[in-house]
Amino acid sequence: EVKVVESGGGLVQPGGSLRLSCAASGFNVIRNHMTWVRQAPGKGLEWVSVINSDGSTHYGDSVKGRFTISRDTFKSTVDLQMSGLRSEDTARYYCARVPDTYYYYGMDVWGQGTTVTVAS
Amino acid sequence: EVVLTQSPGTLSLSPGERATLSCRASQSVNSKYLVWYQQKPGQAPSVVIYGASNRAAGIPDRFSGSGSGTDFTLTISRLEPEDFAVYYCQQSGSSPGYTFGQGTKLEIK
């Protein structure tokens, strides 16, 4: 079964750090683009970061310089290291796969998400 | 950076009616990289339409997508109770990242 499972969310104080992890199964993370998307309570979807199949990384403007995405091909995980957290980072964080194919099929595999709450 | 604006914000319709959702881009988007997602409460999003007009696997043919350039449309020909959800358009390709529209909530009238 092809799936991703997120973990690592929790309550953190403003300015703190947290590391999210996305465990992939049924496919190889190195052959796909892996993204993080977040959704603040009652709000829409916001793309956060991507690590492409070639290892290049990109970030949304709101998290650039504070978040770092990485992958471990042996463990088949994709991590999001978050630092300098702000209240506006409070959201449910989803990991999603984008197949590295000629045709763009969108984010075709999503986890159920992990919740990050930034509050004192 | 491409901005996607969806309209209306909320659409109130009855089962059996036709729904037309709009997604407008601030600059031209390659339709190959335009995707529509459906999100139901408490669930992750799922792909409905990719490449602006192609139904994802398992999506019924009452769903259709169209458009090019800066204007894209998701149409649901005859609404079923399970279609009421929030729909997002999303694009890739114009920059190294991804952009979502703000969403259209399709609610039962």
Interface residues (C-beta under 8 A of the other chain):
Chain A: T35 V37 G44 L45 E46 W47 V50 S56 H58 Y59 G60 D61 Y94 A96 V98 Y103 Y104 Y105 G106 M107 D108 W110 G111 Q112 G113
Chain B: E1 K32 Y33 V35 Y37 Q39 A44 P45 S46 V47 Y50 G51 A56 V86 Y88 Q90 S92 G93 P96 G97 Y98 T99 F100 G101 Q102 G103
